[in-house]
Amino acid sequence: MTGFSNGSPIVTLTPAPTLDRTYFVSNLVTGGVNRADSVAEELAGKGINVTRGLFLAGIKAPGVVPIGNADPGVLERTGSSSMLTPLWVEGTLRVSTTIVEHDGPTTKVNEAPRPLSEEDWAAVIDLTEQTVKDNDAKWLVVAGALPACKSSGEYVDLTEIFDRMDALGVRVALDTSGAPLNTWARSGRASIIKPNAEELASAVGRTLYTIGDVIDAARELCEHGVDAVLASLGADGMIAVTKDEAISARTSKVQVINTVGAGDATLAGFLSAIAEHTEPIGHGEGVGFDLRKGVATAVKWGALAVTQPTSGLETLDNMPESFLNETPDRSAPLEEPALA
């Protein structure tokens, strides 16, 4: 199977998609029996959420997903058929459960990614490459948790994906966490990585207390070859860091309903702003894309996402205003230290 043929500057890959079920409750009783006011279901995962957001902006960014064939109706049921290019694999689709309390916190429980066979992972790589070629894409987003390989128990290896994208002149934006992020952030293979504060602290192996700590940690990863680190800092906004620049951005205050998927919306917003005008690898000055425009758009999309109940953006209406600071205060403390 090949991907979309309409052409798009962006393709996404979600190696471990999930069926997101969100329960909206009032007056949650911990340890007791609760009744949901309403329930929502959507096919999700970081790359899928990026694809959904970009579709809302009129950018057809097809998403490659290996999906367990035990639920063959999931694409139609969740309205995902037009956006995703599936590879059907043996097994079930993992489920992620979110509990959103009225005027309260959001609780999320994620199942572990389903392991993939070596043959299935090789097929995922082939399908991703073909989808990128079919669309003449300039960016590949690899986002979300990485599954383990059935035969070894180790995380699937991204080396072949990076090699094939390099051969095509395609940049890779990586948004993952844990050991895979720590490994690949230091490999210099990705053009963009998008950690939150805790993930960035883990990647450099030290606790981050201030904005300056965040900038230094991000720049350390840039020294390994990453073009830009987009550090999501929650209430502290975002800082986009390259070898030479550090630009912080935030938005006007918004009412938070559900924080799940906000980081995915942030990455989608960044790419929506820069993808059409990205210099080829090795050409142009700096990083080859408009960092300011990207981060200004990114924080607006992220802030909008937390005002909506689902993990994927539902609309781009009522976008908040964003504010850039090209000389962020290095001494400013983070709202909460990011523990390594």
C-alpha positions as a Markdown table, in Angstrom:
| # | Residue | x | y | z |
|---|---|---|---|---|
| 1 | Met | 0.0 | 0.0 | 0.0 |
| 2 | Thr | 1.2 | 3.5 | -0.8 |
| 3 | Gly | 0.4 | 6.8 | 0.9 |
| 4 | Phe | -1.5 | 9.8 | -0.3 |
| 5 | Ser | -0.6 | 11.1 | -3.7 |
| 6 | Asn | -2.0 | 14.7 | -3.4 |
| 7 | Gly | 1.3 | 16.1 | -2.2 |
| 8 | Ser | 2.2 | 17.5 | 1.2 |
| 9 | Pro | 5.2 | 19.0 | 2.7 |
| 10 | Ile | 4.8 | 16.8 | 5.8 |
| 11 | Val | 4.2 | 13.2 | 6.6 |
| 12 | Thr | 3.9 | 11.8 | 10.1 |
| 13 | Leu | 4.7 | 8.4 | 11.5 |
| 14 | Thr | 3.1 | 7.1 | 14.8 |
| 15 | Pro | 4.9 | 3.9 | 15.6 |
| 16 | Ala | 2.6 | 3.0 | 18.5 |
| 17 | Pro | -0.9 | 4.5 | 17.9 |
| 18 | Thr | -3.5 | 4.3 | 20.6 |
| 19 | Leu | -7.3 | 4.3 | 21.0 |
| 20 | Asp | -7.9 | 7.3 | 23.3 |
| 21 | Arg | -11.0 | 7.1 | 25.6 |
| 22 | Thr | -11.7 | 10.2 | 27.5 |
| 23 | Tyr | -14.2 | 10.2 | 30.5 |
| 24 | Phe | -15.6 | 13.5 | 31.6 |
| 25 | Val | -16.6 | 13.4 | 35.3 |
| 26 | Ser | -17.8 | 15.7 | 38.0 |
| 27 | Asn | -16.8 | 15.3 | 41.7 |
| 28 | Leu | -14.5 | 12.3 | 41.1 |
| 29 | Val | -14.3 | 10.0 | 44.1 |
| 30 | Thr | -10.9 | 8.4 | 44.3 |
| 31 | Gly | -11.2 | 4.7 | 45.0 |
| 32 | Gly | -15.0 | 4.8 | 44.6 |
| 33 | Val | -17.5 | 4.1 | 41.8 |
| 34 | Asn | -17.9 | 7.1 | 39.5 |
| 35 | Arg | -20.3 | 7.7 | 36.6 |
| 36 | Ala | -19.0 | 9.6 | 33.5 |
| 37 | Asp | -21.0 | 12.6 | 32.3 |
| 38 | Ser | -19.8 | 11.8 | 28.8 |
| 39 | Val | -17.2 | 9.7 | 26.9 |
| 40 | Ala | -15.2 | 10.5 | 23.8 |
| 41 | Glu | -13.2 | 8.1 | 21.7 |
| 42 | Glu | -10.6 | 8.9 | 19.1 |
| 43 | Leu | -7.6 | 7.2 | 17.3 |
| 44 | Ala | -4.6 | 9.0 | 18.7 |
| 45 | Gly | -0.9 | 9.1 | 19.3 |
| 46 | Lys | 1.5 | 12.0 | 18.9 |
| 47 | Gly | 1.9 | 11.7 | 15.1 |
| 48 | Ile | -1.8 | 11.2 | 14.5 |
| 49 | Asn | -2.5 | 14.3 | 16.6 |
| 50 | Val | -0.1 | 16.3 | 14.5 |
| 51 | Thr | -1.7 | 15.1 | 11.3 |
| 52 | Arg | -5.2 | 16.1 | 12.6 |
| 53 | Gly | -4.0 | 19.5 | 13.5 |
| 54 | Leu | -2.4 | 20.1 | 10.2 |
| 55 | Phe | -5.5 | 18.9 | 8.3 |
| 56 | Leu | -7.4 | 21.6 | 10.1 |
| 57 | Ala | -5.0 | 24.1 | 8.7 |
| 58 | Gly | -5.5 | 22.8 | 5.2 |
| 59 | Ile | -2.2 | 20.9 | 5.1 |
| 60 | Lys | -2.8 | 17.3 | 4.1 |
| 61 | Ala | -0.2 | 15.6 | 6.2 |
| 62 | Pro | -0.8 | 11.8 | 5.8 |
| 63 | Gly | 0.0 | 9.7 | 8.9 |
| 64 | Val | 1.5 | 6.3 | 8.7 |
| 65 | Val | 0.3 | 4.0 | 11.5 |
| 66 | Pro | 0.8 | 0.3 | 12.2 |
| 67 | Ile | -2.7 | -0.8 | 13.6 |
| 68 | Gly | -3.7 | -4.1 | 15.2 |
| 69 | Asn | -6.1 | -5.9 | 12.9 |
| 70 | Ala | -8.4 | -7.0 | 15.7 |
| 71 | Asp | -10.3 | -3.7 | 15.3 |
| 72 | Pro | -10.7 | -3.3 | 11.5 |
| 73 | Gly | -13.4 | -0.7 | 11.9 |
| 74 | Val | -11.4 | 1.8 | 14.0 |
| 75 | Leu | -10.5 | 4.1 | 11.1 |
| 76 | Glu | -14.1 | 4.6 | 10.0 |
| 77 | Arg | -15.5 | 4.8 | 13.5 |
| 78 | Thr | -13.0 | 7.5 | 14.6 |
| 79 | Gly | -13.2 | 9.5 | 11.3 |
| 80 | Ser | -9.6 | 8.8 | 10.5 |
| 81 | Ser | -9.7 | 7.1 | 7.1 |
| 82 | Ser | -9.0 | 10.3 | 5.1 |
| 83 | Met | -5.9 | 11.2 | 7.1 |
| 84 | Leu | -4.1 | 8.0 | 7.8 |
| 85 | Thr | -2.2 | 5.4 | 5.8 |
| 86 | Pro | -2.5 | 2.1 | 7.9 |
| 87 | Leu | -0.3 | -0.9 | 8.0 |
| 88 | Trp | -2.4 | -3.7 | 9.5 |
| 89 | Val | -0.5 | -5.9 | 11.8 |
| 90 | Glu | -1.5 | -8.8 | 14.0 |
| 91 | Gly | -2.9 | -8.0 | 17.4 |
| 92 | Thr | -5.0 | -5.4 | 19.2 |
| 93 | Leu | -4.8 | -1.6 | 19.4 |
| 94 | Arg | -3.6 | -0.3 | 22.8 |
| 95 | Val | -6.0 | 1.8 | 24.8 |
| 96 | Ser | -5.2 | 5.1 | 26.6 |
| 97 | Thr | -7.7 | 6.2 | 29.2 |
| 98 | Thr | -8.1 | 9.9 | 30.3 |
| 99 | Ile | -10.2 | 11.2 | 33.1 |
| 100 | Val | -11.0 | 14.9 | 32.9 |
| 101 | Glu | -12.5 | 16.2 | 36.1 |
| 102 | His | -14.8 | 19.3 | 35.9 |
| 103 | Asp | -12.7 | 22.2 | 37.2 |
| 104 | Gly | -10.1 | 19.7 | 38.3 |
| 105 | Pro | -7.0 | 17.8 | 37.1 |
| 106 | Thr | -6.6 | 15.5 | 34.1 |
| 107 | Thr | -5.6 | 11.9 | 34.9 |
| 108 | Lys | -4.2 | 9.7 | 32.1 |
| 109 | Val | -3.4 | 6.0 | 32.1 |
| 110 | Asn | -1.6 | 4.6 | 29.0 |
| 111 | Glu | -1.1 | 1.0 | 28.0 |
| 112 | Ala | 2.4 | 0.1 | 26.9 |
| 113 | Pro | 2.9 | 0.0 | 23.1 |
| 114 | Arg | 2.3 | -3.3 | 21.4 |
| 115 | Pro | 5.6 | -5.0 | 20.3 |
| 116 | Leu | 6.2 | -5.3 | 16.5 |
| 117 | Ser | 7.9 | -8.1 | 14.6 |
| 118 | Glu | 11.0 | -7.3 | 12.7 |
| 119 | Glu | 9.0 | -7.9 | 9.5 |
| 120 | Asp | 6.3 | -5.5 | 10.5 |
| 121 | Trp | 8.8 | -2.8 | 11.5 |
| 122 | Ala | 10.6 | -3.2 | 8.1 |
| 123 | Ala | 7.2 | -2.8 | 6.4 |
| 124 | Val | 6.5 | 0.3 | 8.4 |
| 125 | Ile | 9.8 | 1.8 | 7.2 |
| 126 | Asp | 9.0 | 0.9 | 3.6 |
| 127 | Leu | 5.5 | 2.4 | 3.8 |
| 128 | Thr | 6.8 | 5.6 | 5.5 |
| 129 | Glu | 9.5 | 6.1 | 2.8 |
| 130 | Gln | 6.9 | 5.5 | 0.0 |
| 131 | Thr | 4.4 | 7.9 | 1.5 |
| 132 | Val | 7.1 | 10.6 | 1.8 |
| 133 | Lys | 8.1 | 10.0 | -1.9 |
| 134 | Asp | 4.4 | 10.0 | -3.0 |
| 135 | Asn | 3.9 | 13.4 | -1.4 |
| 136 | Asp | 7.2 | 14.9 | -2.2 |
| 137 | Ala | 7.4 | 15.7 | 1.5 |
| 138 | Lys | 10.1 | 17.8 | 3.0 |
| 139 | Trp | 9.5 | 16.8 | 6.6 |
| 140 | Leu | 8.8 | 13.5 | 8.4 |
| 141 | Val | 7.5 | 13.7 | 11.9 |
| 142 | Val | 8.3 | 10.6 | 14.0 |
| 143 | Ala | 6.2 | 11.0 | 17.2 |
| 144 | Gly | 5.1 | 9.1 | 20.2 |
| 145 | Ala | 6.3 | 6.1 | 22.1 |
| 146 | Leu | 8.4 | 3.5 | 20.3 |
| 147 | Pro | 7.3 | -0.1 | 20.4 |
| 148 | Ala | 9.7 | -2.9 | 21.3 |
| 149 | Cys | 10.8 | -5.5 | 18.7 |
| 150 | Lys | 9.2 | -8.9 | 19.5 |
| 151 | Ser | 12.4 | -10.9 | 18.9 |
| 152 | Ser | 14.8 | -8.8 | 21.0 |
| 153 | Gly | 12.6 | -6.8 | 23.4 |
| 154 | Glu | 14.6 | -3.7 | 22.5 |
| 155 | Tyr | 13.1 | -0.5 | 21.1 |
| 156 | Val | 12.7 | -0.5 | 17.4 |
| 157 | Asp | 15.7 | 1.1 | 15.7 |
| 158 | Leu | 15.2 | 4.4 | 13.9 |
| 159 | Thr | 18.5 | 4.3 | 12.1 |
| 160 | Glu | 17.1 | 3.0 | 8.8 |
| 161 | Ile | 14.4 | 5.8 | 8.8 |
| 162 | Phe | 17.0 | 8.5 | 9.3 |
| 163 | Asp | 19.2 | 7.0 | 6.6 |
| 164 | Arg | 16.4 | 6.9 | 4.1 |
| 165 | Met | 15.2 | 10.4 | 4.9 |
| 166 | Asp | 18.8 | 11.7 | 4.6 |
| 167 | Ala | 19.0 | 10.1 | 1.2 |
| 168 | Leu | 15.8 | 11.9 | 0.1 |
| 169 | Gly | 16.9 | 15.3 | 1.6 |
| 170 | Val | 14.0 | 15.1 | 4.1 |
| 171 | Arg | 14.2 | 16.6 | 7.6 |
| 172 | Val | 13.0 | 14.7 | 10.6 |
| 173 | Ala | 11.1 | 16.1 | 13.6 |
| 174 | Leu | 11.3 | 13.8 | 16.5 |
| 175 | Asp | 8.9 | 13.9 | 19.5 |
| 176 | Thr | 9.4 | 10.9 | 21.9 |
| 177 | Ser | 10.5 | 10.4 | 25.5 |
| 178 | Gly | 12.4 | 8.2 | 27.8 |
| 179 | Ala | 15.4 | 6.1 | 26.7 |
| 180 | Pro | 14.6 | 6.6 | 22.9 |
| 181 | Leu | 14.7 | 10.4 | 23.3 |
| 182 | Asn | 17.9 | 10.3 | 25.4 |
| 183 | Thr | 19.5 | 8.1 | 22.6 |
| 184 | Trp | 18.4 | 9.9 | 19.5 |
| 185 | Ala | 18.6 | 13.5 | 20.9 |
| 186 | Arg | 22.4 | 12.9 | 21.2 |
| 187 | Ser | 22.7 | 11.3 | 17.8 |
| 188 | Gly | 22.2 | 14.5 | 15.9 |
| 189 | Arg | 20.0 | 12.7 | 13.3 |
| 190 | Ala | 16.8 | 14.7 | 13.9 |
| 191 | Ser | 16.5 | 18.3 | 12.7 |
| 192 | Ile | 14.0 | 19.2 | 15.4 |
| 193 | Ile | 13.3 | 17.6 | 18.8 |
| 194 | Lys | 10.4 | 18.7 | 21.0 |
| 195 | Pro | 10.9 | 17.7 | 24.6 |
| 196 | Asn | 9.1 | 19.0 | 27.6 |
| 197 | Ala | 11.1 | 20.3 | 30.6 |
| 198 | Glu | 11.3 | 16.9 | 32.3 |
| 199 | Glu | 12.3 | 15.1 | 29.1 |
| 200 | Leu | 15.0 | 17.7 | 28.4 |
| 201 | Ala | 16.3 | 17.3 | 31.9 |
| 202 | Ser | 16.5 | 13.5 | 31.4 |
| 203 | Ala | 18.2 | 13.8 | 28.1 |
| 204 | Val | 21.1 | 15.9 | 29.6 |
| 205 | Gly | 21.1 | 14.1 | 32.9 |
| 206 | Arg | 20.6 | 17.0 | 35.3 |
| 207 | Thr | 17.8 | 19.0 | 37.0 |
| 208 | Leu | 16.7 | 22.2 | 35.4 |
| 209 | Tyr | 15.8 | 25.1 | 37.7 |
| 210 | Thr | 15.9 | 28.2 | 35.5 |
| 211 | Ile | 15.2 | 29.4 | 32.0 |
| 212 | Gly | 19.0 | 29.6 | 31.6 |
| 213 | Asp | 19.3 | 25.9 | 32.6 |
| 214 | Val | 16.8 | 25.0 | 29.9 |
| 215 | Ile | 18.7 | 27.0 | 27.2 |
| 216 | Asp | 22.0 | 25.5 | 28.2 |
| 217 | Ala | 20.5 | 21.9 | 28.1 |
| 218 | Ala | 18.9 | 22.5 | 24.7 |
| 219 | Arg | 22.1 | 24.0 | 23.3 |
| 220 | Glu | 24.0 | 21.0 | 24.5 |
| 221 | Leu | 21.8 | 18.8 | 22.3 |
| 222 | Cys | 22.2 | 21.3 | 19.4 |
| 223 | Glu | 26.0 | 20.7 | 19.7 |
| 224 | His | 25.3 | 17.1 | 18.8 |
| 225 | Gly | 23.7 | 18.2 | 15.5 |
| 226 | Val | 20.1 | 19.0 | 16.2 |
| 227 | Asp | 19.1 | 22.1 | 14.4 |
| 228 | Ala | 16.4 | 23.3 | 16.9 |
| 229 | Val | 15.2 | 22.2 | 20.3 |
| 230 | Leu | 11.6 | 23.2 | 21.0 |
| 231 | Ala | 11.3 | 23.0 | 24.8 |
| 232 | Ser | 7.7 | 22.9 | 26.0 |
| 233 | Leu | 7.6 | 24.4 | 29.5 |
| 234 | Gly | 3.9 | 24.4 | 30.4 |
| 235 | Ala | 2.9 | 27.6 | 32.1 |
| 236 | Asp | 6.4 | 29.0 | 31.3 |
| 237 | Gly | 5.6 | 28.8 | 27.5 |
| 238 | Met | 8.1 | 27.5 | 25.1 |
| 239 | Ile | 11.8 | 28.2 | 24.3 |
| 240 | Ala | 13.1 | 27.5 | 20.8 |
| 241 | Val | 16.9 | 27.0 | 21.0 |
| 242 | Thr | 19.5 | 26.7 | 18.2 |
| 243 | Lys | 23.3 | 26.9 | 18.4 |
| 244 | Asp | 23.0 | 30.7 | 18.0 |
| 245 | Glu | 19.6 | 31.7 | 19.2 |
| 246 | Ala | 17.1 | 31.3 | 22.1 |
| 247 | Ile | 13.6 | 32.6 | 21.6 |
| 248 | Ser | 10.9 | 32.3 | 24.2 |
| 249 | Ala | 7.2 | 32.5 | 23.5 |
| 250 | Arg | 4.0 | 32.4 | 25.5 |
| 251 | Thr | 0.3 | 33.4 | 24.9 |
| 252 | Ser | -2.4 | 35.3 | 26.7 |
| 253 | Lys | -4.0 | 33.3 | 29.5 |
| 254 | Val | -6.5 | 30.6 | 28.5 |
| 255 | Gln | -9.0 | 28.4 | 30.4 |
| 256 | Val | -7.5 | 24.9 | 30.6 |
| 257 | Ile | -9.9 | 22.0 | 30.0 |
| 258 | Asn | -7.6 | 19.1 | 28.9 |
| 259 | Thr | -3.8 | 19.2 | 28.7 |
| 260 | Val | -3.5 | 15.9 | 26.8 |
| 261 | Gly | -2.3 | 16.5 | 23.3 |
| 262 | Ala | -1.1 | 20.1 | 23.8 |
| 263 | Gly | 2.5 | 19.2 | 22.9 |
| 264 | Asp | 1.3 | 17.6 | 19.7 |
| 265 | Ala | -0.7 | 20.7 | 18.8 |
| 266 | Thr | 2.4 | 22.8 | 19.5 |
| 267 | Leu | 4.5 | 20.8 | 17.1 |
| 268 | Ala | 1.8 | 20.8 | 14.4 |
| 269 | Gly | 1.6 | 24.6 | 14.8 |
| 270 | Phe | 5.3 | 25.0 | 14.4 |
| 271 | Leu | 5.4 | 22.9 | 11.3 |
| 272 | Ser | 2.4 | 24.6 | 9.8 |
| 273 | Ala | 4.3 | 27.9 | 9.9 |
| 274 | Ile | 7.6 | 26.7 | 8.5 |
| 275 | Ala | 7.1 | 23.7 | 6.3 |
| 276 | Glu | 6.3 | 25.4 | 3.1 |
| 277 | His | 9.4 | 27.6 | 3.3 |
| 278 | Thr | 12.1 | 25.2 | 4.5 |
| 279 | Glu | 15.5 | 25.4 | 2.8 |
| 280 | Pro | 16.9 | 22.1 | 1.5 |
| 281 | Ile | 19.4 | 20.4 | 3.9 |
| 282 | Gly | 22.8 | 22.1 | 3.6 |
| 283 | His | 21.4 | 25.2 | 1.9 |
| 284 | Gly | 20.7 | 28.7 | 3.3 |
| 285 | Glu | 21.9 | 30.3 | 6.5 |
| 286 | Gly | 21.1 | 29.3 | 10.1 |
| 287 | Val | 18.7 | 26.4 | 10.5 |
| 288 | Gly | 17.0 | 26.9 | 7.1 |
| 289 | Phe | 13.5 | 27.8 | 8.5 |
| 290 | Asp | 11.8 | 30.7 | 10.2 |
| 291 | Leu | 12.3 | 29.9 | 13.9 |
| 292 | Arg | 10.4 | 33.0 | 15.1 |
| 293 | Lys | 7.3 | 32.4 | 13.0 |
| 294 | Gly | 7.4 | 28.8 | 14.0 |
| 295 | Val | 7.6 | 29.3 | 17.7 |
| 296 | Ala | 5.0 | 32.1 | 17.7 |
| 297 | Thr | 2.6 | 29.8 | 15.9 |
| 298 | Ala | 3.5 | 26.8 | 18.1 |
| 299 | Val | 2.5 | 28.3 | 21.4 |
| 300 | Lys | -0.8 | 29.6 | 20.0 |
| 301 | Trp | -1.8 | 26.1 | 18.8 |
| 302 | Gly | -0.7 | 24.6 | 22.1 |
| 303 | Ala | -2.7 | 27.1 | 24.2 |
| 304 | Leu | -5.7 | 26.6 | 22.0 |
| 305 | Ala | -5.4 | 22.8 | 22.4 |
| 306 | Val | -5.8 | 22.9 | 26.2 |
| 307 | Thr | -9.1 | 24.7 | 25.9 |
| 308 | Gln | -10.6 | 21.8 | 24.0 |
| 309 | Pro | -11.7 | 18.5 | 25.5 |
| 310 | Thr | -10.1 | 16.0 | 23.1 |
| 311 | Ser | -6.5 | 15.0 | 22.7 |
| 312 | Gly | -6.5 | 16.1 | 19.1 |
| 313 | Leu | -7.4 | 19.6 | 18.0 |
| 314 | Glu | -11.1 | 20.0 | 17.0 |
| 315 | Thr | -10.9 | 23.5 | 15.6 |
| 316 | Leu | -8.4 | 26.3 | 15.0 |
| 317 | Asp | -11.0 | 29.0 | 15.8 |
| 318 | Asn | -10.4 | 31.6 | 18.6 |
| 319 | Met | -6.6 | 31.3 | 18.5 |
| 320 | Pro | -5.0 | 33.3 | 21.3 |
| 321 | Glu | -2.3 | 36.0 | 20.8 |
| 322 | Ser | 1.3 | 35.0 | 21.2 |
| 323 | Phe | 4.2 | 37.1 | 22.5 |
| 324 | Leu | 7.9 | 36.6 | 21.6 |
| 325 | Asn | 11.0 | 37.4 | 23.7 |
| 326 | Glu | 14.3 | 37.2 | 21.9 |
| 327 | Thr | 16.2 | 37.9 | 25.1 |
| 328 | Pro | 14.7 | 35.6 | 27.7 |
| 329 | Asp | 15.6 | 36.1 | 31.3 |
| 330 | Arg | 18.1 | 33.3 | 32.1 |
| 331 | Ser | 17.7 | 33.8 | 35.8 |
| 332 | Ala | 13.9 | 33.4 | 35.8 |
| 333 | Pro | 13.0 | 30.2 | 37.8 |
| 334 | Leu | 10.8 | 27.6 | 36.2 |
| 335 | Glu | 7.4 | 27.2 | 37.8 |
| 336 | Glu | 8.5 | 23.8 | 38.9 |
| 337 | Pro | 12.1 | 22.4 | 38.6 |
| 338 | Ala | 12.5 | 19.8 | 35.9 |
| 339 | Leu | 14.0 | 16.7 | 37.6 |
| 340 | Ala | 16.5 | 14.6 | 35.8 |
